[in-house]
Amino acid sequence: MNDISSRASAPVRLLLAIGYPLLAHWASHDGGGVPAALALADLVLFVTIDGVLSLRPAPWAATLALFGALAAVTRTPYAQMLLLTPPVLFNGWLAWWFGRSLRAPREALITRIVAALHGCEPRGLAPALYRYTRRLTGLWAAVLIALALINGALATIAVPDGVLFRLGYTPAIAISREQWSWFANIINYGVVGGMFAVEYLVRQHLFKQRPEKNFFDFLRKMAQLGPRFWKELFS
């Protein structure tokens, strides 16, 4: 049952991941609590979808409780304020996981992914590729923490929903809600996607022996690793 629900949750989670930045961007331009609550509800379901599909009571209870809380703040300014937090928390959480994996006895996240694609243990990779994947993991950690800090700074100076403005201070340098959204919900993910694509081209140039034929085959093989692999990777 768990394997079936995990396989079923993967495409749903993908749709929720695609939908969130679009909903959040719409909410920021609309300025209302309803679209902001919808975007945050999408994020809640993204996190709890495994438990919801497997019909476990605790995830269902948590999801319904959070939905109820979002419904309660829909008509208040807090819905838009809460929308400021996911880009900071999500990037910060990922940066922590990437950085944490570099500490022994763990193997670096990207090292484990590349080893799985090659069908071997991390230490079975060629020494040059092993070193490269560890350094790349560190680079991802640095980029993600930089994005978290930038998103945090922009959330602080955004007007009218930013932290400083809500505390009664008008920031000397301010940005609009829409400007914040363009970075947090569009540019932020563009940076991540662009780095992913550029890194593949660099690795393609440096390492001629690869398990995939091209970029699309690389994405296919990544997907074929399966929900269990990705769940264990971040466990």
MOTA-V152732 format. One record per helix or strand of 3 or more residues. SS is the DSSP state (2 for helix, 1 for strand). FROM is the first residue (numbers start at 1). TO is the last residue. Records with the same first field share a line. If there is no record, write none. Layout:
# MOTA-V152732
SS=FROM-TO, FROM-TO
This chain:
# MOTA-V152732
2=2-30, 33-53, 57-73, 78-82, 86-100, 109-118, 122-124, 127-157, 163-166, 177-206, 215-224, 226-233
